Amino acid sequence: MEEEPLLTSSIKRGSGDYGSQDNGQHDQPEEEEESRRLSYSATDDSFRVHEDADADLYIQQAVVFIEDAIQYRSINHRVDSGSLRLYRWYYSKICQWGLGFTIAVVLALAFIEKPSSLTYTSDIRFKPKPWEPPCGLTEGIEMVCLCIFILDFTVKSYLIGWEEFRMNKWLIGYIVVIAASVIDWMLSVSMVCNENLRVRRLIRPFFLLQNSSLMKKTLKCIKRTLPEIASVILLLALHLCLFTMIGMLIFSKSDDPKKNGEWETYFKNLPKSLSSLLVLLTTANNPDVMIPAYSLNRGYSIFFILFSVFGTYLLMNLMTAIIYNQFRGYLLMSVQTSIIRRRLGIRAAFEVLCCPGRGHTSTQSEGHVERVAVNMFLQVLGRVHMKSHCRQAIIKAAQQFPDGFINGEAFQRLFIELDKDFMKEHPLKPEYSSPVLQHIQYMYSHFYIVVLGNVVALANVICICTVLVLNSEKSASEKNNFYMEILNCIFILYYLIEMLLKIVAFGWRGYLSYRNNIFDGFFTVLLLTIQIAILITYSIPNKDVDPVPGRVMPLWEMVRLVNMLIVFRFLRIIPEIKLMAVVASTLVDLVKNLRAFAGILLVKTFLIIFILFTSEPRLSLCSPFSLISNSSIENKTDGPFSMDCGTFEQLEYWPNNFDDFASSLVLLYNIMVVNNWHVFTDAYTRYTTEWSLVYFVAWWLTSSVMWVNLFVALILENFTYKWDRSNALSVEDVERIAYQSTVQLIFREHIQEPTEEELLAQLQQHPHLHLSW
């Protein structure tokens, strides 16, 4: 659920009951309220029953509010007992994993739907006819996914209520997309899968977008950043147009054909001139674009140098700085909302636990000071789904209150533990009575053993590199694996002994408590298994090249696999170098936070838009190269199929096409990298239409210019955050610490805490929870 307007300056003091639903009876007359309260005291038994029921409801509410705070979720949902059980079930791991799996399945259908990507190659010269799923297979899977989405929408809408639903644009869009998909699905089935257009392919990425709160925040930030980006893009376009006109004037057609190389190749007309300089802006065709003119007169180089300096090094970097600065500011505002949600959830839990008669006291001299009994708080905390180390830290802090009660400010402070890094404690080492085992434990617990292991791993990698250099010119049948096998056996034997002695020194639990030991041990066991398989298959190594070439896997293939694993194992040095450990940890966290910046959303949108207009019957637009037979490729020497140096045909870029979804992904990735992207644009403008250049330029702007720059901004923030926090730590502490570098914590120090009045004002506006003070 996306955030609503954050704070309000007014505080409404309404009356009502804890946990009551929004039934249009919020403002009851005082007489009814008083008579209802008095009715509770008619009999002691009925009062106790009602009190116990209320107490259980308050605890349920507090548990859910705390879980909302931990996950930065909105608390604007129903709070009756049945709805709370449904709410916790919906946000359970199994339901959320199931929903995520459903989204992954519906997006993955693009790989097997017609045109299918199930071929071993995408090269149109060798590509076999792909397997096409029978009609009804993918449609049946898709309908199951749509039914799950309908159930997801129904549960979400019920939990937040009608008033919240009307203001939630994402949920309204959700049902519109589901309805459009169902209608399009029905049309496909009625036409026996022979439809020419599938609209639902275009809108499938919405399911991924709608389910990610952080991705929605990211897109909102991008939307707000666009005006600032547009000003720089306009300046960039002006720079491009100005130099295009100057270039056409300088490199105009001459009467001397020998001087027309630059004009003929790059400045023949306005579209060609514009595209040539646009590619030069990305440096993809530098210095090719200037060579014909530069060979005539070295002064022509000034034109291209000035264009690159102002365009590539000034304007493009200025755009990067603006994108980073503006996006960071808007993301900070969005993260502010998440922090307010956490504080609001914790405050709501405190308020419902302060129900009269349930562990709450008031001190008239201090006004209305509410407090929660520690015992009740511990009971609530025991039912909350949270990390065990956070729970233990909060319980330990709560038990420090001498009078057994927690006030509102202290209640908020208890949950600061959620923002702290967790320092993992390793189990105690086993105690041995044997002097030999004690000596082994002392030796293999020492840091020098780790250094020795890294030196041995480095020596192993150097040996592999030496053999690769010596055998680089030999084919697989000419290579002698005897010496390589002997070296591998020696090194793997050392790795095994090292692993076993470390287990003796630290114990099983102690050994597995180190992440680098888990990594090291996994590769050691895998290498040992493969080496045993080699010895069983080929017996003792000998000087024969490959004594049994008819095996399922030749000796050289098995040795190559062992060598690759040994090279991967060398990554064990990363945790031992502080800077490398921080960098590696940053990369791991980037993978976790990548959902918000997932290029797959944008990639799929562009791909499906392209395939949308090139569905069955397949047009030559989709894959113009499919019309070219092998013989025509080989025999044509003139016309559009000529093998000019640097062209699509001469470089044999045939696997890069839009024949299917998988090859389209690779093609757009290659264009995003911008190396030789003009080769693709040139080919598609020749074989289709010059307007195809607009599509590729739009993809370059959104992916390479905007999306990549945003990702760079995330990398900078993440690394700076971790590096600053690791300065006071040793290498060993960096390995032990479990950083929580979510986007919220990265910007934590720049976020302003909400005041108590602001939080109470928000709680008063809760559509389903009515508090009376």
VENJOBEL-V85590 format. One record per residue. PSI is psi in whole degrees, -180 to 180 (NA if undefined). OMEGA is omega in whole degrees, -180 to 180 (NA if undefined). D_CENTER is the distance of its C-alpha to the mean C-alpha in Angstrom with 2 decimals. Layout:
PSI/OMEGA/D_CENTER
PSI/OMEGA/D_CENTER
//
This chain:
124/-176/19.28
156/-174/18.92
152/175/21.02
179/175/24.65
134/-164/26.89
-66/-171/26.44
159/176/29.89
150/-177/33.46
-16/-179/36.60
147/179/38.84
114/178/39.20
129/178/40.68
88/180/42.72
169/179/42.81
158/179/44.30
-173/-177/43.14
153/173/42.05
133/171/38.98
5/180/36.74
151/180/38.74
167/-179/37.21
89/-176/37.53
17/179/40.71
14/-180/42.34
48/-175/44.63
-37/-173/43.09
82/179/46.32
149/176/48.92
150/-178/52.42
-31/-179/53.23
-42/179/56.08
-42/-180/53.85
-44/-178/51.43
-43/-180/54.36
-36/179/56.02
-43/179/52.83
-39/180/52.44
-30/-179/56.11
-24/180/55.90
-26/-176/53.62
11/180/56.60
-46/176/58.95
146/-180/58.55
-36/-177/56.87
-46/-180/55.44
-35/179/53.68
-42/180/52.31
-41/179/50.91
-47/180/49.29
-38/180/47.69
-43/179/46.69
-40/179/45.02
-44/178/43.13
-41/-179/41.99
-42/178/41.00
-38/178/38.76
-42/180/37.15
-39/179/36.60
-41/176/34.97
-46/-180/32.67
-45/-180/31.74
-42/179/31.17
-47/-178/28.94
-41/180/26.73
-39/178/26.71
-41/177/25.67
-37/174/22.80
-42/180/21.76
-41/-179/22.00
-40/-176/19.90
7/-179/16.98
37/-180/17.76
157/175/19.05
146/179/22.02
6/-178/25.36
71/178/26.99
171/-180/27.58
147/-175/30.68
17/173/32.09
167/-171/34.89
-48/-179/34.99
-42/180/34.08
-36/179/31.15
-38/177/29.77
-43/177/29.97
-39/-179/28.19
-46/-180/25.52
-37/177/24.86
-41/-179/24.89
-40/-178/22.39
13/174/19.85
161/-176/20.69
-41/-176/18.25
-39/179/19.99
-44/-179/19.84
-39/175/16.19
-39/178/15.35
-42/178/17.95
-42/177/16.57
-40/178/13.07
-38/178/15.10
-43/178/17.25
-42/179/14.60
-40/-179/13.45
-47/-177/17.20
-31/176/18.13
-33/-179/15.64
-14/179/16.80
-26/-180/20.35
-24/-179/20.17
-24/-177/20.57
-14/176/23.82
159/179/25.28
125/2/27.97
128/-175/27.57
148/177/26.22
10/-174/24.10
66/172/25.80
157/-177/27.79
-17/180/27.80
155/175/27.88
3/178/27.14
119/-174/30.21
-15/179/32.52
-28/-176/35.56
0/-174/34.86
122/177/32.48
170/178/34.14
122/-175/34.20
157/174/30.98
127/178/31.21
128/180/31.03
144/177/30.36
153/-179/33.42
128/179/33.56
-21/-179/32.31
-61/180/29.85
-32/178/26.62
-39/178/28.26
-44/177/28.92
-42/-178/25.38
-39/180/24.16
-38/176/26.82
-44/179/25.78
-42/180/22.21
-37/176/23.84
-39/177/26.09
-39/178/23.23
-38/178/21.73
-44/176/25.27
-41/179/25.57
-45/179/22.30
-41/-179/23.65
-45/-179/27.04
-45/180/25.92
-46/-177/23.82
-41/180/26.75
-43/-174/29.28
-36/-178/27.57
-18/179/27.26
164/-174/30.65
-41/-177/32.10
-45/178/32.28
-36/-179/28.60
-41/-178/27.77
-27/-179/29.89
-4/-177/27.96
101/-177/24.45
-31/-179/23.68
-41/179/20.42
-37/176/22.44
-44/176/25.21
-34/179/22.95
-50/-178/21.59
-33/177/25.17
-44/180/26.10
-42/178/23.37
-45/-180/24.39
-44/179/28.03
-38/180/27.60
-41/180/25.82
-43/179/28.64
-46/179/31.31
-36/177/29.93
-42/179/29.66
-38/176/33.28
-41/179/34.39
-45/-179/32.81
-40/-179/34.60
-27/179/37.82
12/178/37.81
44/175/37.18
24/180/33.91
22/-179/35.84
152/180/34.34
-15/-173/33.64
132/176/30.75
98/-177/27.79
-33/-174/26.44
-21/175/23.98
-36/-177/21.93
-33/-172/21.29
1/179/20.12
-39/180/17.96
-18/179/14.62
-32/180/15.92
-39/177/15.40
-43/-178/11.59
-44/-175/11.98
-26/-175/14.68
-5/-177/13.04
111/180/10.30
-42/-178/12.34
-34/177/10.00
-37/177/9.20
-40/176/12.98
-41/-179/13.71
-46/-180/11.86
-35/177/13.89
-39/177/16.90
-41/178/16.71
-42/179/16.56
-42/-179/19.49
-20/-180/21.44
-19/-174/20.85
-41/180/22.23
-42/179/25.91
-39/178/25.64
-38/-178/23.79
-35/-180/26.44
-40/179/29.22
-39/178/28.00
-38/177/27.37
-43/177/30.92
-37/178/32.29
-41/178/30.55
-39/177/32.08
-43/177/35.43
-42/-179/35.24
-45/-180/34.48
-40/-180/37.30
-49/-179/39.75
-27/176/39.34
-46/179/39.42
-41/178/42.80
-41/179/44.09
-41/179/43.03
-30/177/44.81
-40/-178/47.88
-44/-174/47.87
48/177/47.12
167/-176/49.33
133/-179/51.34
159/177/54.32
-22/179/57.64
112/-178/57.10
-26/-179/54.77
-19/-179/53.94
9/-176/52.26
15/-178/50.08
-47/180/47.28
-43/180/44.81
-45/-176/45.85
-39/-173/45.72
-38/-170/42.29
-23/-174/40.27
37/-176/42.35
-36/178/44.33
177/-176/43.21
-49/179/40.96
-40/-179/37.89
-40/179/38.15
-44/-179/38.66
-44/-179/35.74
-35/180/33.34
-45/180/34.75
-31/176/34.15
-41/178/30.68
-38/177/29.76
-30/177/31.59
-30/178/29.40
3/179/26.51
14/-177/29.09
-29/-179/28.54
23/177/32.29
133/6/33.70
14/-176/36.54
-40/-173/37.46
-24/-176/37.88
-9/-174/40.54
-47/-180/42.47
-42/180/45.09
-39/-178/46.07
-32/178/45.75
-23/178/48.13
-42/-177/50.72
125/-178/50.45
-17/179/48.32
-24/179/48.40
-21/-179/46.01
-24/-179/43.20
-40/-180/43.40
-49/-176/42.07
-35/179/38.89
-45/178/38.40
-41/179/38.75
-45/-178/36.31
-40/-178/33.62
-49/-178/34.33
-39/-176/34.12
-58/-173/31.38
-46/-171/28.99
-22/179/29.59
-63/-174/30.40
-43/-179/28.99
-41/177/25.66
-32/175/25.07
-39/177/26.38
-41/177/23.80
-44/-179/21.03
-41/-179/22.73
-44/179/23.13
-45/-179/19.56
-47/-176/18.45
-48/-178/21.29
-43/-179/21.15
-41/180/17.46
-40/179/17.70
-45/-179/20.69
-34/176/19.32
-35/177/16.12
-40/177/18.67
-41/-180/20.63
-40/178/17.81
-32/176/17.08
-40/178/20.86
-41/180/20.75
-41/179/18.44
-40/177/20.91
-38/177/23.78
-42/180/22.43
-49/-179/22.42
-37/-180/25.91
-41/179/27.13
-42/179/26.12
-41/179/27.91
-39/179/30.89
-40/177/31.13
-41/179/31.28
-42/-177/34.02
-42/-178/35.97
-26/177/36.13
-12/179/37.26
21/178/40.01
137/-179/41.84
131/178/45.63
-3/-177/47.02
67/175/43.76
28/-177/43.51
139/177/43.89
155/179/46.63
140/178/47.78
110/-174/49.76
-31/-178/51.89
-26/-180/52.72
15/-175/49.14
-134/-179/48.54
88/-179/46.06
112/-177/44.18
145/179/42.17
151/-180/41.33
137/178/39.64
139/-179/41.22
-39/-179/39.34
-42/178/40.24
-40/179/38.66
-42/179/35.51
-34/176/35.23
-42/178/35.81
-46/-176/32.92
-31/179/30.59
-20/-179/31.50
-5/-179/30.09
136/175/26.76
110/-180/23.64
171/-180/22.20
140/-174/21.70
-39/-178/25.11
-33/176/25.39
-41/179/24.78
-45/-179/27.35
-41/180/29.84
-41/-180/29.56
-41/178/30.08
-43/180/32.97
-41/179/34.57
-36/-178/34.44
-32/-179/35.82
-5/-180/38.71
-9/-178/39.90
120/-172/41.34
-35/-176/45.11
-3/177/46.24
13/179/43.68
152/-179/42.15
128/177/38.99
178/-173/39.11
-44/-179/36.37
-43/179/35.45
-33/178/35.39
-43/177/33.34
-41/-177/30.54
-30/-180/30.92
-33/-175/30.49
8/171/26.83
-22/178/26.07
-25/179/25.42
-26/-177/22.00
-3/-175/21.04
152/174/22.62
149/-179/21.40
120/177/22.69
108/-176/25.15
132/178/25.51
128/-180/29.17
147/178/30.31
156/178/33.09
147/179/36.63
148/177/38.09
151/179/40.76
128/-178/44.36
145/175/46.73
-21/-179/50.51
129/178/50.92
-33/-180/51.33
-48/180/49.68
-35/177/46.49
-39/179/46.54
-42/178/46.84
-42/180/43.96
-41/179/41.82
-44/-177/42.75
-48/-173/42.08
3/169/38.70
-7/-176/37.40
149/-179/38.17
-28/-178/35.66
-29/177/37.88
-37/176/37.13
-42/178/33.43
-43/178/34.60
-41/177/36.95
-39/178/34.27
-37/178/32.12
-42/178/35.27
-42/178/36.03
-39/177/32.52
-42/178/32.98
-39/178/36.41
-44/179/35.07
-39/179/32.57
-40/177/35.45
-43/179/37.64
-43/179/35.15
-41/180/34.83
-45/180/38.63
-39/179/39.09
-39/179/36.54
-43/-179/38.45
-31/-176/41.77
11/-174/40.65
-29/-178/38.65
1/-176/41.56
148/175/42.39
174/-178/41.40
-35/-178/40.29
-20/-178/43.91
-11/-175/45.28
140/177/43.03
115/-175/44.67
6/-174/42.34
-54/-176/45.02
-36/178/44.25
-39/179/40.48
-42/179/40.97
-45/180/43.29
-43/-180/40.85
-41/179/37.95
-41/-179/40.22
-48/-177/41.21
-42/-179/37.74
-36/177/36.33
-40/177/39.39
-44/-180/38.67
-40/180/35.03
-45/179/36.39
-42/179/39.07
-44/-179/36.66
-45/-178/34.35
-41/-180/37.38
-32/175/38.95
-36/177/35.80
-39/176/35.72
-41/-176/39.38
-42/-174/38.71
-17/-171/35.78
164/-178/36.25
-50/-177/33.74
-40/178/31.76
-40/179/31.97
-44/-178/30.88
-9/178/27.78
-12/177/26.86
125/-177/25.85
-37/180/22.49
-27/175/24.05
-38/177/26.93
-45/178/24.78
-47/-178/23.24
-46/-178/26.76
-38/179/28.48
-47/-179/26.23
-33/178/26.97
-47/179/30.58
-41/180/31.16
-44/178/29.55
-41/180/31.70
-41/180/34.74
-46/-179/34.30
-38/-180/34.10
-39/176/37.01
-39/178/39.10
-37/178/38.37
-44/-179/39.59
-38/178/42.73
-39/-176/43.45
-43/-173/43.06
9/-179/44.85
-149/-178/46.93
134/-180/47.73
141/177/46.38
-178/-174/49.13
3/174/49.66
148/-177/49.35
-54/177/46.59
89/-170/45.29
-29/-179/48.04
79/-175/46.50
-12/-177/44.55
7/-180/44.54
166/179/42.13
-42/176/38.90
117/-180/37.06
159/-178/39.23
-43/-178/39.69
-38/179/37.97
-41/180/34.79
-40/177/34.77
-40/179/35.50
-39/177/32.71
-43/178/30.25
-43/-179/31.64
-39/179/31.32
-41/178/27.65
-37/178/26.99
-40/178/29.16
-43/177/27.21
-37/-179/23.92
-25/-180/25.88
-16/177/26.76
-5/178/23.28
-18/-179/24.95
-17/-174/26.21
-49/-179/22.88
-15/-177/23.37
-8/179/26.96
121/-170/26.28
-50/-178/25.05
-43/179/23.32
-36/179/21.63
-41/179/20.57
-42/179/18.98
-45/180/17.21
-41/178/15.99
-37/177/14.86
-43/180/12.98
-41/179/11.15
-43/180/10.39
-31/177/9.11
-38/177/6.91
-39/179/5.25
-40/-177/5.42
5/-174/4.57
-17/-179/1.89
-37/-179/2.79
-27/-178/5.68
20/-173/6.02
117/177/5.27
-14/-178/8.73
-32/179/9.52
-50/-179/10.81
-39/179/13.06
-50/-178/13.94
-40/-180/15.09
-48/-179/16.98
-41/-179/18.86
-46/-176/19.51
-33/174/20.87
-42/-179/22.92
-47/-179/24.44
-26/-179/25.12
-40/-178/26.29
4/-178/29.36
30/178/29.93
-175/179/30.08
137/-5/33.30
137/-174/35.81
128/177/33.88
160/178/34.81
-15/177/35.26
-41/-172/32.56
-48/178/29.83
82/-178/31.04
-26/-177/34.20
-16/178/34.37
-20/-180/34.91
-9/-175/38.34
119/179/39.33
164/-180/41.07
-40/-178/41.20
-37/-180/44.80
-34/178/44.20
-39/-175/41.52
-31/-171/43.96
-27/-177/47.13
132/179/46.26
-5/177/47.19
-179/-179/47.36
-159/-176/45.84
-14/-178/42.15
14/-178/41.61
147/-177/43.19
60/176/41.55
147/-178/41.38
132/178/39.76
2/180/36.10
169/179/35.76
-42/-177/33.37
-44/-178/36.22
-35/178/37.38
-6/179/33.92
56/179/33.48
25/-175/30.10
-32/178/30.90
-17/-180/27.74
100/-178/25.78
177/178/26.50
32/-179/25.47
-32/179/27.37
177/-173/24.49
-43/-177/20.81
-45/179/19.72
-31/177/21.98
-39/176/20.85
-46/-178/17.24
-41/-179/18.81
-46/180/21.22
-31/174/18.84
-43/179/16.81
-36/178/20.24
-36/178/21.12
-35/178/18.02
-23/175/19.21
-1/175/22.59
119/-179/24.76
25/-179/27.61
-20/177/25.93
-23/177/29.42
-42/179/30.58
-46/-178/28.44
-38/179/29.40
-43/-179/33.02
-44/-178/33.11
-32/175/31.73
-31/178/34.05
-40/-174/36.95
-21/-179/36.30
-97/-179/35.15
156/180/35.58
-18/179/35.04
-16/177/32.89
-23/178/30.09
-33/179/29.59
-41/179/28.46
-47/-177/25.55
-37/177/24.42
-40/178/24.98
-40/178/22.94
-41/180/20.01
-42/-179/20.57
-46/-176/20.73
-34/-176/17.56
-59/-173/15.38
-40/-176/17.19
-51/-174/18.79
-56/-172/16.54
-44/-179/12.88
-39/178/13.33
-37/176/15.33
-38/179/12.84
-38/175/10.39
-40/178/13.60
-41/178/14.33
-40/178/11.28
-46/-179/12.36
-46/-179/15.89
-43/-177/15.46
-46/-178/13.61
-43/180/16.20
-42/179/19.09
-46/-178/18.38
-39/-178/18.41
-42/179/21.27
-36/-177/23.40
-15/-178/23.08
-2/-177/23.92
-38/-176/27.01
6/-177/29.34
153/174/28.08
173/179/29.43
-40/-179/27.63
-39/180/28.26
-36/178/26.88
-37/179/23.61
-33/-176/23.30
-30/-171/24.34
143/177/22.28
94/-178/19.08
141/174/17.26
75/-175/15.48
62/170/13.57
167/180/11.73
-36/-180/11.92
-41/-177/15.17
-28/178/16.71
-39/-178/16.00
15/-172/18.20
-43/-174/20.42
-14/-180/23.52
4/-173/23.53
137/180/23.53
130/-180/26.90
139/177/27.80
150/178/29.34
166/180/33.03
-38/180/34.66
-40/179/36.34
-40/179/33.13
-43/179/31.64
-35/177/34.89
-40/177/34.95
-41/-180/31.55
-35/178/32.80
-25/-179/35.93
4/179/33.96
129/-175/32.21
-17/-175/33.22
-13/-179/33.93
118/-174/34.77
110/-176/38.12
145/175/39.17
124/180/42.73
NA/NA/43.61
//
